[in-house]
Amino acid sequence: LQLRGTVKYISAITLMELWAGTRINKAERLVRQLQKPYVDASRVVTLDANHYIAMGHFFAGLSRQYDTLVKMAGFVNDVQIAFGAISIGALLYTKDKDHFNIIKNGLKALKVEYV
């Protein structure tokens, strides 16, 4: 993740998740500090209406065995992060093999590396 010469981006969804987890001033300071270089460099990945339409098709195409999973905010957020990564041609780094193996199965264009 610390490769020289790589350009790093952050998903707006990831920022939302980080801000949702701030309960104390120290956490707020850390998130502000983390987001600043991304916001200042316009490297926050956002989605448009076409992405959300495509996500609707993605969810509709998932096996019924995932019906409970698609109702969970964390999985829905991960799908949004995946679509954002695809939209800019990025390699997505994550620890969440469970969600992203399912997502990658339906989104062949997703490039993911598990850390």
N, C-alpha and C positions, 0 to 999 in steps of 0.2 A: 504493500500500500504506500510505501514511502519511496517509490521509484522517482528518480530524478527525471525531469522533463515531462512528467505526466500532468495532464490538466485534470483537476478534480472538480466535480460538481456535487451538489447535494439536492435531494428531492424536497420540494415544498412539503410533501407528506412527511418526510423524515423530520423536518423542522417542526411541523405540527405535533408529531409524536413526542419530540424532545420537550417542547413547550408544555405539553399536557402533563409531563412528568415533573415539572418544576413546582415544588411546594415550599421551598425556602429561598431566601435571597441569594445564597451561595450558588444554588443550582441555576437561578435566573442569570447571574453574572456569567457562569460558565457557558450557558447556551448563547447569550449575547456575544460572548467572545468567540465561540465556535462559528456562529452564523455570519459575523461581520465580514470576513474576507470573501465569502461566497456572495453575499448580498452586494457588497461594494464592487465586485468583479462581474456582476450579472451572471452568476453561475448557479442560480437556483432553478431547477427544472420544474416547469409547470406543464399542465396538460390543457388541451382545448376540447371543444365539444366532440370532434371526431374521435378523439381518444376514448372519451366516455362511451360513445356509441360502440366502438370496437370492444371495449371492456364488457359492455352488456352482452355482446355476441359471445365473448369469451366465457362469461359466467353461464350463459344459456347452453353452451356446448360442453360444459363440464359434466362428468358422470354424476348420476344421482347420489352416489356414495359420498359426494362432497356437499350435499345439501345443507348440512349443519355448518360446515366450515365456511361456506360463502356468506353466512349470516354473522360471522365473527369479524369485528372491526380490524383486527390485526391482519387477517388474511386479505380482506378487501384493500387495506392500505398497502400490503405487499404487492398486490396485483397492480395498483396504481404506480408504485415505485418501479415495477418491471416495465410497464408501458412507457414510463418516463425514460428509463435507461435505453430502451429500444429506439425511442424517438430521437435521441441524440447519438445513437450508435455506440453507447458506452458499455464497458465491461462492468457488471454489477458485482460488488463484493458484499458478502453476507455470511452470517453464522447460521441462518435459518434454513437448513437443508430440507426440513419437512415441507414448508410452504413452497419454497422455490423449486423443488423437484416436481411438485404438482404443476406449478405455473409453467416451468420450462417445458413440460410435456405438451402443454397446449400452445406454447409460444416458441416455436422453433428458432425464431430470430433472437431470442434472449441469450446473451452471453453472460454467464454467471460463474463466479469463482467463490468457493467456500473457504472461509478463513477460520 
